[in-house]
Amino acid sequence: MTFKRFVSILLLVTLIAVVAKPARAEAMDPQLILIIAGVGIAVVALIAVLIIANASEGRRRGAELSTAEAGPPVILVYTTAVESP
């Protein structure tokens, strides 16, 4: 039996046990509700930051590749002509 199959069977048995005999319902504290909501918002914000960082990194890599394919960058410096004494 593979590890994946073992975990699947274990989760299925746990799910059946919970559905067959659910836990006793208890009142939730308002502070607990706020904590759970805060953690949910923090997780969503973290995922958004990771997605945005990944997308901007991809754009940076694309820009680096396009400049690398065109050859080395050329730097032009303009100076004024100076007469020697």
For each residue, the residues with C-beta under 8 A, 3 or more apart:
1: 5 6
2: 5 6
3: 6 7
4: 7 8
5: 1 2 8 9
6: 1 2 3 9 10
7: 3 4 10 11
8: 4 5 11 12
9: 5 6 12 13
10: 6 7 13 14
11: 7 8 14 15
12: 8 9 15 16
13: 9 10 16 17
14: 10 11 17 18
15: 11 12 18 19
16: 12 13 19 20
17: 13 14 20 21
18: 14 15 21 22 23
19: 15 16 22
20: 16 17
21: 17 18
22: 18 19
23: 18
24:
25:
26:
27:
28: 32 33
29: 32 33
30: 33 34
31: 34 35
32: 28 29 35 36
33: 28 29 30 36 37
34: 30 31 37 38
35: 31 32 38 39
36: 32 33 39 40
37: 33 34 40 41
38: 34 35 41 42
39: 35 36 42 43
40: 36 37 43 44
41: 37 38 44 45
42: 38 39 45 46
43: 39 40 46 47
44: 40 41 47 48
45: 41 42 48 49
46: 42 43 49 50
47: 43 44 50 51
48: 44 45 51 52
49: 45 46 52 53
50: 46 47 53 54
51: 47 48 54 55
52: 48 49 55 56
53: 49 50 56 57
54: 50 51 57 58
55: 51 52 58 59
56: 52 53 59 60
57: 53 54 60 61
58: 54 55 61 62
59: 55 56 62 63
60: 56 57 63 64
61: 57 58 64 65
62: 58 59 65 66
63: 59 60 66 67
64: 60 61 67 68
65: 61 62 68 69
66: 62 63 69 70
67: 63 64 70 73
68: 64 65
69: 65 66
70: 66 67
71:
72:
73: 67
74:
75:
76:
77:
78:
79:
80:
81:
82:
83:
84:
85:
